[in-house]
Amino acid sequence: MNEDINRFNTERSIYLVLKKNGPMTLEEIGKEIKISKMGALKWIRKLENDGLIGRKIKKNQNGRPSFLFEIKKGSQIDSESSGSEKILVDLFAFLKRMGNEDLGKKFLEERYEKIYRENFQNFLQGDISIKIWKLKEMREKDGYMPELKMTPSSDYNLMEYNCPIFKIASMFPEACEMERKMFEKLLNARVESSHRQVDGNYNCHFCISAQDPLHL
């Protein structure tokens, strides 16, 4: 069990570092997550075999060329990790292929409403900053690899480096807007989306206005 946890945490750390920084050498990755070069190579090979990252040659002025490792476009860690998730992706693909997009959108609407109902009690207490950190914790549990930063104007930027529903959102991009609206309802604050992974960005970026309550 401990070995599985360590493996998950190390693979996740490598994936997140590459998502944030872009292409990196083996030495840079090892230094960033504080493991040896050979230790980093072990986990990188696993991620390569899983189709999550790739490598390209970096030509050096002196000495032998080295490799740069980078996230493969469209790859998401832990995405479709279970048979039920694969069936769900196939179901959305079937609905789209059969021209039943409205049914797929209705399912997503009900799903996000269900998530809201299951969580809104937890967001009733505390000021906006506490609620925003609760949102980060909720997204962390769901595998979105969130990072939260405060801006000079005391607002917040929420960056998510993984999307467990990436393939579904690629077929039904309305899911991204539904998520944004769910955030607004939970926080009772204005939330704007500036980047989305389904559009080819490395993260989904939400700007949360701590000074602009919506009074929903």
C-alpha positions as CSV (number, residue, x, y, z in Angstrom):
1,M,0.0,0.0,0.0
2,N,2.8,2.5,1.0
3,E,4.6,1.7,-2.3
4,D,1.4,2.5,-4.3
5,I,1.0,5.8,-2.4
6,N,4.6,6.8,-3.0
7,R,4.4,5.9,-6.6
8,F,1.2,7.9,-7.1
9,N,2.7,10.9,-5.3
10,T,5.9,10.8,-7.2
11,E,4.2,10.4,-10.6
12,R,1.8,13.2,-9.7
13,S,4.7,15.5,-8.7
14,I,6.6,15.0,-11.9
15,Y,3.4,15.5,-14.0
16,L,2.6,18.7,-12.1
17,V,6.1,20.1,-12.4
18,L,6.0,19.6,-16.2
19,K,2.6,21.1,-16.4
20,K,3.7,24.2,-14.6
21,N,7.2,24.7,-16.1
22,G,6.9,23.1,-19.6
23,P,9.8,21.0,-21.0
24,M,12.5,20.1,-18.5
25,T,15.6,18.0,-18.4
26,L,16.0,14.9,-16.2
27,E,18.3,16.8,-13.9
28,E,15.9,19.7,-13.6
29,I,13.0,17.4,-12.8
30,G,15.0,15.5,-10.1
31,K,16.1,18.7,-8.5
32,E,12.6,20.2,-8.5
33,I,11.0,17.2,-6.7
34,K,14.1,16.4,-4.7
35,I,15.0,12.9,-5.9
36,S,18.0,11.5,-7.7
37,K,18.4,11.6,-11.5
38,M,18.0,7.8,-11.7
39,G,15.0,7.9,-9.4
40,A,13.4,10.5,-11.7
41,L,14.1,8.4,-14.8
42,K,12.4,5.4,-13.2
43,W,9.1,7.3,-12.8
44,I,9.4,9.2,-16.1
45,R,9.7,5.9,-18.0
46,K,6.4,4.8,-16.3
47,L,4.7,8.0,-17.3
48,E,6.1,7.6,-20.9
49,N,4.7,4.1,-21.0
50,D,1.3,5.4,-19.9
51,G,1.3,7.9,-22.7
52,L,1.3,11.0,-20.4
53,I,4.7,12.5,-21.3
54,G,7.1,12.4,-24.2
55,R,10.7,13.4,-24.8
56,K,12.6,15.4,-27.4
57,I,16.3,16.0,-28.0
58,K,18.0,19.1,-26.6
59,K,21.2,20.0,-28.5
60,N,23.9,21.3,-26.2
61,Q,26.8,23.5,-27.3
62,N,29.3,21.3,-25.6
63,G,29.0,17.6,-24.9
64,R,26.4,15.0,-25.7
65,P,22.8,16.1,-26.4
66,S,20.2,15.6,-23.6
67,F,16.5,15.0,-23.5
68,L,13.7,17.4,-22.7
69,F,10.6,15.8,-21.2
70,E,7.2,17.4,-21.6
71,I,3.5,16.7,-21.2
72,K,1.8,15.2,-24.2
73,K,-1.0,17.4,-25.6
74,G,-4.3,16.3,-24.2
75,S,-3.0,13.9,-21.6
76,Q,-4.5,13.9,-18.1
77,I,-3.3,11.9,-15.2
78,D,-5.8,9.5,-13.6
79,S,-8.2,10.2,-16.4
80,E,-10.4,7.1,-17.2
81,S,-8.7,5.1,-14.5
82,S,-11.7,2.8,-14.0
83,G,-13.9,0.8,-16.2
84,S,-17.0,2.8,-15.2
85,E,-15.3,6.0,-16.3
86,K,-14.4,4.5,-19.7
87,I,-18.0,3.5,-20.1
88,L,-19.1,7.0,-19.3
89,V,-16.8,8.5,-21.9
90,D,-18.1,6.0,-24.5
91,L,-21.7,6.9,-23.5
92,F,-21.0,10.6,-24.1
93,A,-19.4,9.8,-27.4
94,F,-22.4,7.7,-28.4
95,L,-24.9,10.5,-27.5
96,K,-22.9,13.0,-29.6
97,R,-22.6,10.6,-32.5
98,M,-26.4,9.9,-32.4
99,G,-27.2,13.6,-32.3
100,N,-28.4,13.5,-28.7
101,E,-26.2,16.3,-27.4
102,D,-29.1,17.8,-25.4
103,L,-29.4,14.6,-23.3
104,G,-25.7,14.8,-22.6
105,K,-25.9,18.4,-21.6
106,K,-28.9,17.7,-19.3
107,F,-26.9,14.9,-17.6
108,L,-24.0,17.3,-17.0
109,E,-26.4,20.0,-15.6
110,E,-27.9,17.5,-13.2
111,R,-24.4,16.3,-12.2
112,Y,-23.2,19.7,-11.3
113,E,-26.4,20.5,-9.4
114,K,-25.9,17.3,-7.5
115,I,-22.3,18.3,-6.6
116,Y,-23.5,21.7,-5.5
117,R,-26.2,20.2,-3.2
118,E,-23.8,17.8,-1.7
119,N,-21.3,20.6,-0.8
120,F,-23.1,23.9,-0.3
121,Q,-23.6,23.3,3.5
122,N,-19.8,23.3,3.8
123,F,-19.6,26.7,2.2
124,L,-22.2,28.5,4.4
125,Q,-19.8,29.5,7.1
126,G,-16.7,31.6,6.9
127,D,-15.6,34.6,4.9
128,I,-14.8,34.5,1.2
129,S,-11.1,33.5,1.7
130,I,-12.1,30.5,3.8
131,K,-14.6,29.4,1.2
132,I,-12.1,29.7,-1.6
133,W,-9.7,27.4,0.3
134,K,-12.5,25.0,0.8
135,L,-13.1,25.0,-2.9
136,K,-9.4,24.2,-3.5
137,E,-9.6,21.3,-1.1
138,M,-12.7,20.0,-2.8
139,R,-11.0,20.1,-6.2
140,E,-7.9,18.5,-4.8
141,K,-9.9,15.5,-3.6
142,D,-11.5,15.2,-7.1
143,G,-8.1,15.0,-8.8
144,Y,-7.9,18.5,-10.4
145,M,-4.4,19.3,-9.0
146,P,-5.4,22.9,-8.0
147,E,-3.1,25.7,-7.1
148,L,-4.3,28.9,-5.4
149,K,-2.6,32.3,-5.4
150,M,-3.7,35.7,-4.1
151,T,-3.4,38.7,-6.5
152,P,-2.1,42.1,-5.5
153,S,-5.8,43.3,-5.4
154,S,-6.6,40.6,-2.8
155,D,-8.5,38.5,-5.4
156,Y,-7.6,34.9,-6.1
157,N,-6.3,32.9,-9.0
158,L,-7.3,29.2,-9.0
159,M,-5.2,27.1,-11.5
160,E,-6.1,23.5,-12.1
161,Y,-3.4,21.4,-13.8
162,N,-5.4,18.2,-14.4
163,C,-8.9,17.5,-15.7
164,P,-10.3,14.1,-14.9
165,I,-13.2,14.8,-17.3
166,F,-11.0,16.1,-20.1
167,K,-12.4,13.8,-22.8
168,I,-16.0,14.5,-21.8
169,A,-15.4,18.2,-21.7
170,S,-13.7,18.0,-25.1
171,M,-16.9,16.6,-26.5
172,F,-19.2,18.8,-24.4
173,P,-17.4,22.1,-23.6
174,E,-20.5,23.3,-21.8
175,A,-19.2,21.3,-18.8
176,C,-16.5,24.0,-18.3
177,E,-19.1,26.8,-18.0
178,M,-21.2,24.7,-15.7
179,E,-18.2,24.2,-13.4
180,R,-17.6,28.0,-13.4
181,K,-21.2,28.7,-12.5
182,M,-21.1,26.0,-9.7
183,F,-18.0,27.8,-8.3
184,E,-20.0,31.1,-8.2
185,K,-22.9,29.4,-6.4
186,L,-20.7,27.8,-3.8
187,L,-18.6,30.9,-3.2
188,N,-21.3,33.5,-3.7
189,A,-18.6,35.5,-5.6
190,R,-17.9,36.4,-9.2
191,V,-15.7,33.8,-11.0
192,E,-14.2,34.3,-14.5
193,S,-12.5,31.7,-16.6
194,S,-9.5,32.8,-18.7
195,H,-7.8,29.5,-19.7
196,R,-9.2,26.0,-20.4
197,Q,-7.3,22.8,-20.9
198,V,-9.8,21.7,-23.6
199,D,-8.6,24.7,-25.6
200,G,-5.0,23.5,-25.5
201,N,-3.8,25.4,-22.4
202,Y,-1.7,23.7,-19.7
203,N,-4.2,24.6,-17.0
204,C,-7.7,25.8,-16.4
205,H,-7.5,29.3,-14.8
206,F,-10.2,30.8,-12.7
207,C,-10.2,34.4,-11.5
208,I,-12.2,34.7,-8.2
209,S,-13.2,38.2,-7.1
210,A,-13.1,38.2,-3.3
211,Q,-14.4,41.8,-3.3
212,D,-17.5,41.2,-5.5
213,P,-20.2,39.1,-3.8
214,L,-23.1,38.0,-6.0
215,H,-25.7,37.7,-3.2
216,L,-27.2,34.5,-4.8
